[in-house]
Amino acid sequence: MEILSNLKPFLYTGVILLYSDNRISKNRYSIIDNISDRFHAIFLIDAKTGLTFLSKKFSKNFNKFNSDNEDLISGFLNALNYFVKELDFENESIEEVNFKNNRILYEQKGRLMAIGISKKTNIEIERKFLSMIINDFYLSFKVNIENFCGDVRIFEKFKSKLDLYKIPSIIQPTHSKIIPG
């Protein structure tokens, strides 16, 4: 793949034209930007109690887990974070757990913890998704999170919003043609 740092892009009807000096490269790009392309599941949990505020499954691998198991799963994932803190490392918290083809990412804001079980595609992109989700959820429900009393029904309306997260800057060439200048 050629270095594109000095190329200037133009978007025209789904085709991106990149030009430098007297050569133009015409590329068709497919955008890989859906959250379901990156994650098996997302858990938004109360870091204080380990209870699930909201969870969303994107992968068939998680169909065997029903809503009765949500608190068990999120409690376990939260317990991993507490375990790291109990090891007596000051200011430490878990950031990720890696497996061969998957990873578990952690992000925390106050009492809210977002945990994403990812398909290990690109850690920067996965973290960007998780960061967007935790910030949006926190801003939407800050009062409910900080004064959490056990009722999670208020958070359900956010579940449909999870499908809408996209990062449009993720591109992969699917077709390329050099146009002489």
SERO-4910 file (N, C-alpha, C, O; in steps of 0.05 Angstrom, whole numbers):
BEGIN
 pado doro    nc1    nc2    nc3   cac1   cac2   cac3    cc1    cc2    cc3    oc1    oc2    oc3
  Met    A     17    -24      0      0      0      0     18     25      0     35     27     17
  Glu    A     13     43    -19     30     67    -21     24     86      2      2     86     14
  Ile    A     43    102      9     40    122     30     23    144     19     28    156     -2
  Leu    A      2    150     35    -18    170     26    -16    197     40    -34    213     39
  Ser    A      6    201     54      8    225     71      8    251     56     -2    271     66
  Asn    A     19    251     31     19    276     16     -3    278     -5     -3    296    -21
  Leu    A    -22    259     -4    -43    259    -23    -67    275    -12    -72    275     12
  Lys    A    -82    288    -29   -105    303    -21   -130    289    -31   -132    284    -55
  Pro    A   -150    284    -14   -174    269    -22   -196    287    -32   -200    310    -22
  Phe    A   -212    277    -51   -237    289    -59   -258    267    -59   -252    245    -69
  Leu    A   -281    272    -48   -303    252    -48   -323    260    -69   -334    283    -68
  Tyr    A   -328    242    -87   -348    248   -108   -364    223   -113   -353    203   -124
  Thr    A   -389    223   -106   -408    201   -109   -396    173   -102   -396    155   -118
  Gly    A   -386    171    -78   -376    145    -68   -349    137    -78   -339    116    -71
  Val    A   -336    154    -93   -309    149   -103   -291    170    -91   -297    194    -92
  Ile    A   -268    162    -81   -249    181    -70   -226    184    -89   -214    164    -97
  Leu    A   -221    208    -98   -199    214   -116   -176    225    -99   -179    244    -84
  Leu    A   -153    212   -101   -129    222    -88   -109    231   -108   -104    217   -128
  Tyr    A    -99    256   -105    -80    265   -124    -55    276   -111    -55    286    -89
  Ser    A    -33    273   -125     -7    283   -117      9    289   -142     12    272   -159
  Asp    A     19    314   -143     34    323   -167     17    318   -192     -4    330   -195
  Asn    A     26    301   -210     12    298   -235      0    270   -239     -5    261   -261
  Arg    A     -5    256   -216    -18    229   -217    -43    230   -200    -43    241   -178
  Ile    A    -63    217   -210    -88    215   -194    -94    186   -190    -93    170   -209
  Ser    A   -100    178   -166   -108    151   -160   -138    151   -153   -147    165   -135
  Lys    A   -153    135   -168   -182    134   -163   -188    108   -148   -182     86   -159
  Asn    A   -199    110   -124   -204     87   -108   -233     85   -100   -246    106    -94
  Arg    A   -245     62   -100   -271     57    -89   -266     46    -61   -249     28    -58
  Tyr    A   -280     56    -41   -275     47    -14   -301     36     -3   -323     46     -8
  Ser    A   -298     14     12   -321      5     28   -316     14     56   -293     11     67
  Ile    A   -336     24     69   -333     34     96   -340     12    116   -362      2    116
  Ile    A   -320      6    132   -324    -14    154   -327      2    179   -306      9    191
  Asp    A   -351      8    187   -354     27    209   -376     20    229   -380     35    248
  Asn    A   -389     -2    225   -411    -10    243   -400    -22    268   -380    -37    268
  Ile    A   -413    -16    290   -404    -27    316   -406    -58    316   -390    -71    329
  Ser    A   -425    -68    301   -428    -98    300   -406   -111    285   -401   -135    288
  Asp    A   -391    -96    268   -367   -107    255   -344   -109    274   -324   -124    268
  Arg    A   -345    -96    296   -322    -95    315   -327   -110    341   -307   -121    353
  Phe    A   -352   -112    350   -357   -123    377   -376   -147    377   -394   -149    360
  His    A   -371   -166    395   -390   -187    401   -412   -177    419   -436   -183    416
  Ala    A   -404   -161    439   -423   -151    459   -411   -126    473   -387   -123    474
  Ile    A   -429   -109    483   -422    -86    499   -438    -88    525   -462    -94    524
  Phe    A   -425    -83    547   -437    -82    573   -432    -54    585   -409    -45    586
  Leu    A   -453    -41    594   -451    -16    609   -460    -23    637   -483    -31    642
  Ile    A   -442    -21    656   -448    -31    683   -441    -11    705   -427      9    700
  Asp    A   -453    -15    728   -447      1    751   -422    -10    764   -422    -32    775
  Ala    A   -401      5    763   -375     -4    773   -376     -8    803   -359    -23    814
  Lys    A   -394      5    817   -396      3    846   -409    -24    854   -400    -37    873
  Thr    A   -430    -32    840   -444    -57    848   -440    -80    829   -445   -103    836
  Gly    A   -431    -75    804   -428    -96    784   -454   -102    769   -454   -120    752
  Leu    A   -476    -88    775   -501    -92    761   -500    -81    733   -487    -61    728
  Thr    A   -515    -94    715   -516    -85    687   -536    -63    684   -560    -66    689
  Phe    A   -526    -40    675   -545    -19    667   -558    -26    640   -582    -24    637
  Leu    A   -541    -36    622   -550    -43    595   -530    -61    582   -506    -58    586
  Ser    A   -539    -79    566   -521    -95    550   -533    -99    522   -557    -99    519
  Lys    A   -516   -103    503   -525   -108    475   -506   -129    463   -482   -126    464
  Lys    A   -519   -149    452   -504   -170    438   -505   -166    408   -526   -160    397
  Phe    A   -482   -168    395   -480   -164    366   -473   -189    352   -475   -190    327
  Ser    A   -465   -209    366   -454   -233    354   -470   -258    362   -481   -259    384
  Lys    A   -472   -277    344   -486   -302    350   -472   -317    373   -485   -333    387
  Asn    A   -446   -312    377   -432   -325    399   -444   -319    426   -440   -334    445
  Phe    A   -459   -297    428   -470   -289    454   -500   -295    456   -512   -287    475
  Asn    A   -511   -309    437   -540   -315    438   -546   -334    461   -569   -335    470
  Lys    A   -527   -350    469   -532   -369    490   -535   -356    518   -545   -368    537
  Phe    A   -526   -331    519   -529   -316    544   -555   -300    543   -559   -283    526
  Asn    A   -572   -306    562   -598   -291    563   -596   -269    584   -576   -266    597
  Ser    A   -617   -254    586   -617   -231    604   -614   -239    634   -605   -223    650
  Asp    A   -621   -264    641   -616   -274    668   -587   -275    675   -579   -273    698
  Asn    A   -570   -279    654   -541   -282    658   -526   -256    656   -502   -255    662
  Glu    A   -539   -234    648   -526   -208    645   -511   -200    670   -487   -192    668
  Asp    A   -524   -200    692   -511   -191    717   -488   -210    725   -468   -201    737
  Leu    A   -491   -235    719   -469   -254    725   -445   -248    708   -422   -247    718
  Ile    A   -449   -243    682   -427   -237    664   -414   -210    671   -390   -208    674
  Ser    A   -431   -189    674   -420   -163    680   -407   -162    708   -387   -148    713
  Gly    A   -418   -177    727   -406   -180    753   -378   -192    752   -360   -183    766
  Phe    A   -376   -213    736   -350   -226    732   -330   -207    720   -307   -205    729
  Leu    A   -338   -193    698   -320   -174    685   -312   -151    703   -289   -142    703
  Asn    A   -331   -142    720   -325   -121    739   -306   -132    761   -289   -118    770
  Ala    A   -310   -157    769   -293   -170    789   -264   -171    780   -245   -168    796
  Leu    A   -259   -175    754   -232   -175    744   -219   -148    749   -195   -147    756
  Asn    A   -234   -127    745   -223   -100    750   -217    -96    779   -196    -85    786
  Tyr    A   -235   -105    797   -230   -103    826   -206   -120    834   -191   -111    851
  Phe    A   -203   -143    822   -180   -160    828   -154   -145    823   -135   -146    839
  Val    A   -152   -132    800   -128   -117    793   -123    -95    814   -100    -91    822
  Lys    A   -144    -81    822   -141    -60    843   -132    -72    869   -118    -58    884
  Glu    A   -141    -96    876   -134   -108    901   -106   -119    902    -96   -125    924
  Leu    A    -93   -120    880    -65   -129    879    -46   -109    892    -22   -113    892
  Asp    A    -57    -87    901    -42    -66    915    -24    -50    896     -4    -39    904
  Phe    A    -33    -48    871    -19    -30    852    -35     -4    853    -59     -3    847
  Glu    A    -21     17    861    -35     43    863    -44     53    836    -29     52    817
  Asn    A    -68     64    835    -79     76    811    -79     57    787    -79     67    764
  Glu    A    -81     32    791    -82     13    769   -111      4    765   -126      1    784
  Ser    A   -118     -1    740   -144    -13    733   -139    -29    708   -120    -24    693
  Ile    A   -157    -47    703   -154    -64    680   -162    -48    655   -182    -34    656
  Glu    A   -147    -51    633   -154    -37    608   -163    -57    587   -180    -51    571
  Glu    A   -151    -81    587   -159   -101    567   -149   -128    576   -130   -131    590
  Val    A   -164   -148    566   -156   -176    569   -155   -187    540   -175   -186    526
  Asn    A   -132   -198    533   -129   -208    506   -131   -238    504   -121   -253    521
  Phe    A   -143   -247    482   -145   -275    475   -134   -277    447   -126   -257    435
  Lys    A   -133   -300    435   -122   -304    409   -137   -287    388   -124   -273    372
  Asn    A   -163   -289    387   -179   -275    366   -198   -254    377   -213   -242    362
  Asn    A   -199   -251    403   -218   -232    416   -204   -218    438   -182   -225    447
  Arg    A   -216   -196    448   -206   -182    471   -229   -169    486   -251   -165    475
  Ile    A   -225   -164    511   -244   -150    528   -232   -123    535   -210   -122    547
  Leu    A   -246   -102    527   -236    -75    532   -252    -62    555   -276    -66    557
  Tyr    A   -239    -47    571   -251    -33    594   -248     -3    591   -227      6    582
  Glu    A   -268     11    598   -268     41    598   -285     50    621   -307     39    625
  Gln    A   -276     69    637   -292     77    660   -294    107    661   -275    122    655
  Lys    A   -318    116    669   -323    145    674   -340    146    699   -364    140    699
  Gly    A   -327    155    720   -342    156    746   -351    128    754   -335    110    755
  Arg    A   -376    126    760   -388    101    768   -395     82    745   -400     59    748
  Leu    A   -394     93    721   -401     78    697   -377     64    685   -356     76    681
  Met    A   -380     38    679   -359     23    666   -371     11    640   -392     -1    640
  Ala    A   -356     15    618   -364      3    593   -344    -19    587   -320    -15    589
  Ile    A   -354    -42    581   -338    -65    575   -347    -76    547   -370    -82    543
  Gly    A   -327    -77    529   -333    -87    503   -318   -112    497   -294   -114    502
  Ile    A   -332   -132    488   -319   -157    480   -317   -156    450   -336   -158    435
  Ser    A   -292   -152    441   -287   -145    413   -277   -169    397   -268   -189    408
  Lys    A   -278   -165    371   -269   -185    352   -240   -181    345   -229   -194    326
  Lys    A   -226   -164    360   -197   -159    357   -191   -151    328   -174   -163    315
  Thr    A   -204   -130    319   -200   -120    292   -179    -98    292   -159   -100    277
  Asn    A   -182    -77    308   -164    -55    309   -169    -41    336   -190    -29    340
  Ile    A   -149    -42    354   -154    -32    381   -160     -2    382   -176      6    399
  Glu    A   -148     14    365   -154     42    366   -183     48    358   -196     65    371
  Ile    A   -193     34    338   -220     38    329   -239     27    351   -259     40    357
  Glu    A   -233      4    362   -250     -8    383   -251     11    407   -273     15    418
  Arg    A   -229     22    415   -228     41    437   -244     66    431   -257     78    449
  Lys    A   -243     75    406   -258     99    398   -288     94    400   -302    111    411
  Phe    A   -297     71    391   -325     63    394   -333     63    424   -353     75    431
  Leu    A   -317     50    440   -323     47    469   -323     75    482   -341     80    499
  Ser    A   -305     92    475   -304    119    486   -328    135    478   -339    149    495
  Met    A   -336    133    453   -360    148    444   -385    138    460   -402    154    468
  Ile    A   -387    112    463   -410    101    477   -411    109    506   -432    118    516
  Ile    A   -389    107    520   -389    113    548   -394    143    553   -409    150    571
  Asn    A   -383    160    536   -388    189    539   -417    196    533   -429    212    548
  Asp    A   -428    185    512   -456    190    505   -475    180    527   -494    194    535
  Phe    A   -471    155    535   -488    143    556   -486    159    582   -507    164    594
  Tyr    A   -462    167    590   -458    182    614   -472    209    613   -485    217    632
  Leu    A   -469    223    590   -483    249    587   -513    246    588   -527    263    598
  Ser    A   -523    224    576   -552    220    575   -564    212    602   -587    219    608
  Phe    A   -548    199    619   -559    187    643   -543    194    669   -544    179    688
  Lys    A   -528    216    668   -510    223    690   -525    222    718   -514    210    736
  Val    A   -547    235    720   -562    236    745   -571    208    753   -569    201    777
  Asn    A   -581    192    734   -590    165    740   -567    147    749   -570    129    766
  Ile    A   -543    151    737   -520    134    744   -510    141    772   -505    124    788
  Glu    A   -506    167    777   -495    176    802   -514    171    826   -505    168    848
  Asn    A   -540    169    820   -560    163    842   -573    137    837   -597    133    843
  Phe    A   -559    117    826   -570     91    819   -582     77    843   -569     74    864
  Cys    A   -607     68    839   -621     55    861   -630     27    854   -646     14    868
  Gly    A   -621     16    831   -627    -11    823   -646    -15    800   -648    -36    789
  Asp    A   -660      7    792   -679      5    770   -665     11    744   -656     34    740
  Val    A   -662     -9    727   -647     -5    702   -665      0    677   -655      4    655
  Arg    A   -691      1    682   -710      4    659   -706     31    644   -710     32    620
  Ile    A   -697     51    658   -693     77    646   -671     76    624   -672     92    606
  Phe    A   -652     58    626   -630     56    608   -637     41    582   -622     43    562
  Glu    A   -659     26    581   -666     10    558   -669     26    532   -663     15    511
  Lys    A   -677     51    534   -681     66    510   -655     72    495   -655     79    472
  Phe    A   -633     68    509   -606     73    496   -598     49    479   -581     52    462
  Lys    A   -610     26    483   -602      1    469   -604      4    439   -586     -4    424
  Ser    A   -625     16    429   -628     19    400   -608     39    389   -601     37    365
  Lys    A   -599     57    405   -579     77    396   -552     64    390   -536     74    374
  Leu    A   -546     41    404   -520     28    400   -516     19    371   -493     18    362
  Asp    A   -537     12    357   -535      3    329   -527     26    311   -518     22    288
  Leu    A   -531     51    320   -526     74    303   -498     84    304   -491    102    288
  Tyr    A   -481     74    321   -453     84    323   -438     75    299   -437     52    291
  Lys    A   -425     95    287   -409     91    263   -384    109    264   -386    131    276
  Ile    A   -363    100    253   -339    117    250   -333    118    220   -322     99    209
  Pro    A   -340    140    207   -339    141    178   -310    143    166   -307    142    142
  Ser    A   -290    147    183   -263    150    172   -249    124    168   -225    124    160
  Ile    A   -261    102    173   -248     76    170   -252     67    141   -275     63    133
  Ile    A   -231     64    126   -233     58     98   -215     35     90   -194     31    101
  Gln    A   -224     20     71   -208     -2     59   -212     -1     29   -235      0     19
  Pro    A   -190      0     13   -194      0    -16   -206    -26    -26   -198    -47    -18
  Thr    A   -225    -23    -45   -237    -46    -57   -231    -47    -87   -234    -67   -100
  His    A   -222    -24    -98   -216    -22   -126   -197      2   -130   -202     23   -118
  Ser    A   -177      0   -146   -159     22   -150   -151     25   -179   -147      5   -193
  Lys    A   -149     49   -189   -141     54   -216   -124     80   -217   -132    100   -205
  Ile    A   -101     79   -230    -84    103   -233    -93    117   -258    -94    105   -280
  Ile    A    -98    143   -255   -106    159   -279    -82    177   -285    -74    194   -268
  Pro    A    -70    174   -309    -46    191   -315    -54    221   -316    -76    228   -324
  Gly    A    -35    238   -308    -40    267   -307    -33    283   -330    -37    307   -330
***
